[in-house]
């Protein structure tokens, strides 16, 4: 499972879900972050959908419906703080 997570996390633009359930796309670089506080496999960052600060975690795109992937791709957080 860790290998699958690492494979997903290596790409920079990833779909994440905040702790309130919102889906969006963010820049996710394995082992580093500029605009978020890393807490293990999760990050505390601003959610552009709900306009709040929340924990965000990676989501496997294969587990989402096509509508969810489209909605997540339509909203991207800021690239640089």
The 8 nearest C-alpha neighbors of each residue, nearest first, counted from 0:
[[1, 3, 2, 4, 5, 6, 7, 59],
 [2, 0, 4, 3, 5, 6, 7, 8],
 [1, 3, 5, 0, 4, 6, 7, 8],
 [2, 4, 6, 0, 1, 5, 7, 8],
 [5, 3, 1, 7, 6, 2, 8, 0],
 [4, 6, 8, 2, 7, 3, 1, 9],
 [7, 5, 3, 4, 8, 9, 2, 10],
 [8, 6, 4, 5, 9, 3, 10, 59],
 [7, 9, 5, 6, 10, 29, 4, 27],
 [10, 8, 29, 6, 7, 5, 28, 11],
 [11, 9, 8, 12, 7, 13, 28, 27],
 [10, 12, 27, 26, 28, 13, 9, 8],
 [13, 11, 26, 25, 27, 10, 24, 14],
 [12, 14, 24, 25, 27, 11, 26, 15],
 [13, 15, 24, 23, 58, 57, 71, 25],
 [14, 16, 57, 58, 56, 23, 22, 55],
 [17, 15, 22, 21, 55, 56, 20, 58],
 [16, 18, 55, 20, 19, 21, 54, 53],
 [17, 19, 54, 20, 53, 55, 16, 21],
 [20, 18, 17, 21, 53, 16, 49, 54],
 [19, 21, 17, 18, 16, 22, 55, 15],
 [22, 20, 17, 16, 19, 48, 23, 49],
 [23, 21, 16, 71, 15, 20, 17, 14],
 [24, 22, 71, 74, 14, 15, 75, 72],
 [25, 23, 14, 75, 13, 71, 72, 15],
 [24, 26, 12, 13, 76, 75, 27, 14],
 [25, 27, 12, 11, 13, 28, 78, 24],
 [28, 26, 11, 12, 25, 13, 29, 8],
 [27, 29, 11, 31, 9, 30, 26, 32],
 [28, 30, 9, 31, 8, 27, 5, 10],
 [31, 29, 28, 32, 37, 27, 9, 8],
 [32, 30, 28, 29, 33, 37, 27, 35],
 [31, 33, 35, 34, 28, 37, 36, 30],
 [34, 32, 35, 31, 80, 79, 36, 28],
 [33, 35, 80, 32, 44, 36, 79, 45],
 [36, 34, 44, 43, 32, 33, 42, 37],
 [35, 37, 43, 42, 38, 44, 32, 34],
 [38, 36, 42, 39, 41, 35, 43, 32],
 [39, 37, 41, 42, 40, 36, 43, 54],
 [38, 40, 41, 37, 42, 30, 36, 56],
 [39, 41, 38, 56, 42, 37, 57, 55],
 [42, 40, 56, 38, 39, 55, 37, 54],
 [43, 41, 37, 55, 54, 36, 38, 35],
 [42, 44, 54, 36, 53, 35, 55, 37],
 [43, 45, 35, 52, 53, 42, 54, 46],
 [44, 46, 52, 51, 47, 53, 50, 43],
 [45, 47, 50, 51, 48, 49, 52, 44],
 [48, 46, 50, 76, 49, 45, 74, 75],
 [49, 47, 46, 50, 21, 74, 23, 22],
 [48, 50, 51, 46, 47, 21, 19, 52],
 [51, 49, 47, 46, 48, 45, 52, 53],
 [50, 52, 46, 49, 45, 53, 47, 48],
 [53, 51, 45, 44, 46, 43, 50, 54],
 [54, 52, 43, 44, 18, 17, 45, 55],
 [53, 55, 43, 18, 42, 17, 44, 41],
 [56, 54, 17, 42, 16, 41, 15, 43],
 [55, 57, 41, 15, 16, 58, 17, 42],
 [58, 56, 15, 14, 16, 59, 55, 13],
 [57, 59, 15, 14, 60, 16, 56, 62],
 [58, 60, 61, 62, 57, 63, 7, 14],
 [61, 59, 62, 63, 58, 68, 14, 64],
 [62, 60, 59, 63, 64, 58, 68, 65],
 [61, 63, 60, 59, 64, 58, 68, 67],
 [64, 62, 60, 61, 67, 68, 65, 59],
 [63, 65, 67, 66, 68, 62, 61, 60],
 [64, 66, 68, 67, 69, 63, 70, 60],
 [67, 65, 69, 64, 68, 70, 63, 71],
 [66, 68, 70, 64, 69, 65, 63, 71],
 [69, 67, 71, 65, 66, 70, 72, 63],
 [68, 70, 66, 72, 67, 71, 65, 73],
 [71, 69, 67, 73, 72, 68, 66, 74],
 [72, 70, 23, 22, 68, 73, 69, 74],
 [71, 73, 69, 70, 74, 24, 68, 23],
 [72, 74, 70, 71, 69, 75, 23, 24],
 [75, 73, 23, 72, 71, 24, 76, 70],
 [76, 74, 24, 25, 23, 77, 73, 72],
 [75, 77, 25, 47, 78, 24, 74, 46],
 [78, 76, 79, 75, 80, 25, 47, 26],
 [77, 79, 76, 80, 26, 25, 75, 34],
 [78, 80, 77, 34, 33, 76, 26, 32],
 [79, 34, 77, 78, 33, 35, 76, 45]]
